[in-house]
Amino acid sequence: QVQVVESGGGLVQPGGSLRLSCAISGSIAVIYDVAWYRQAPGKQRELVATVTRGGTTTYPSSVKGRFTISTDNAKNKVYLQMNSLEPEDTAGYYCNADVLALQGIRSRYWGQGTQVTVSS
């Protein structure tokens, strides 16, 4: 069994920064790509950052230059550094990991999410 747990959300003023963490644990054989998504009330889920096993990162134009995804492979953790936050970044942020479990099953796992609110 694999668990994904996000943390680090909170209330921040416009222009501020937050760093989200995604901890992946359990019966892990291989972690492939990991992605951060966000979803605001009444809006569709949006992909905000991905990192592949090889370290390649991608971002949509809405966050490029402001958000940075990084990994600590030794700790099976993925981070999302968010700078120059705007009210439009307010959303629930979710980590999604593509994992091969020790049992030989490969699947994508979601965390429960962490709320980010950008407001003065």
Disulfide bonds with the S-S distance in Angstrom:
Cys22-Cys95 2.05
